[in-house]
Amino acid sequence: MKKWLTCIILSALLLTAVPSFNATAAETDWSGTFTASGENNNINVTLLAPQTQTEDITSLHYRIYISIANGSMDVPTFQFASTVESKVKDVAAIKDGSSNYILDIILSGTKDQNIFQTSKQADIGTITLHPTTNTYKITTDFTGINNDSKEPAAEYVTSEGQYAQEVPLINTKSITIEKTSSSGSSGSNIYIGSGGTATDYTGGGTSTTAPSATPGNTAAPTGSAAPSASNAPTTAPTTSETPDASQEPASFDTNQKPALKTTVAKGSKNVKFSWNKVDGADGYIICQYNKKNSKYKSIKTIANPDKTTCSLKMNYATSYSFRIRAFKTSEDGSKVYGKYSSIIKVTTAPAKTNGLKVRRARNSKVSVSWKKVQRASGYQIFSSKKKNGKYSLVKTIKKGSTLSTTVKQKNKKACYYKVRAYVTNANKKRVYGNFSKSLPSKS
């Protein structure tokens, strides 16, 4: 199994030119879906990048968790789609416990091998399950990229060659394949758990029923238990049954802990928060770590129990630690709090670089200078033969205090230059600011 870090290094070595970066994305939501067929126990895997993703994605790393509730199975296999462009295609099946598996999937290509084409959708490949018993129940879902988190996520590298960026996969959909008859029928029941799609079902002997994704309204075939991935009770109501409208809401459990996620758009200082809804809560409080007193302070109270996202404007080029907890308001106005989420660390991008000056110095030298960007760890200089052409990285300055440099320019015609700042986060990964305007070299 090739390690993710090895593939990132390989990807960086393969990058010989860097395209222009003009991202002003407001939406950064990534997603993943499964499409399953009861026939042959195949599950197709598709990932979707946001339409606002401007750079080509050349390397990708994500994980899929496969668990079995009934029966037994051999190691699941994964076949990459022939349409996926990538120099490295690697997958490892990691056993988790006595019967479950994690598929660790890596793609890593050169600068001109874009995993996501113009549609921003990539059909990555097909999982084949290998049950070893006549009856079985197997669930497939996206999971975290490390063992510390079960929240669906992915890591990616763009054609600009920056360090791996981690993003959550939202609205992912688990899918369960179950065979309840041992009479020799080739058919299987397909259940859509927290989401998914069942298509092209042609198996005989059993029917395919896709339960509703709404908790508490999950439909199941007669005599079958609803899939565990949907978090529905073992005995599910039939489709004709509906919850009693007068039923009391779920009580607030102070042991509940929200799962917090944060994202920052390219070149932005706005932090987007998202979390799961906590049953019985009246709202949520986001807290930020204060280095001065080593304590967390409340920075945002959300009084709407149905709201699970918000965006806050922070400082440029700054690292933060956040956590969130739910609360219930008592009749006397006092609040009862649930447990804090896990701590999430995030670093905002540095501000846009301004004050660019470019002039030809002597011979093949060009002098480039710019104004200081607060808290920047360093700068990158890019050049292009045309103002709106493809820009390539020509030099990296690893000191935020350095505000000028010289670069070589072999051709006598004027080239265009632009600069961006970067900051290094707690994981030693670079977060980039927006580019300065581009200027030509002048005599």
URSUL-V36990 format. One line per field, one symbol per residue. ss: DSSP state (H for helix, E for strand, C for the rest). Layout:
BEGIN
ss: ???
END
This chain:
BEGIN
ss: CCCHHHHHHHHHHHCCCCCCCCCCCCCCCEEEEEEEECHHHEEEEEEECCCCCCCCEEEEEEEEEEEEEECCEEEEEEEECCCCCCCEEEEEEEEECCCEEEEEEEEECCCCCCCCCCCCEEEEEEEEEEECCCCEEEEEEEECCCCCCCCCEEEEEECCCCCCEEEEEECCCCEEEEECCCCCCCCCEEEECCCCEECCCCCCCCCCCCCCCCCCCCCCCCCCCCCHHHCCCCCCCCCCCCCCCCCCCCCCCCCCECCCEEEECCCCCEEEEECCCCCCCCEEEEEEEECCCCEEEEEEEECCCCCCEEEEECCCCCEEEEEEEEEEECCCCCEEECECCCCEEEECCCCCCCCCEEEECCCCEEEEECCCCCCCCEEEEEEECCCCCCCEEEEEECCCCCCEEEEECCCCCCCEEEEEEEEECCCCCEEECCCCCCEECCC
END
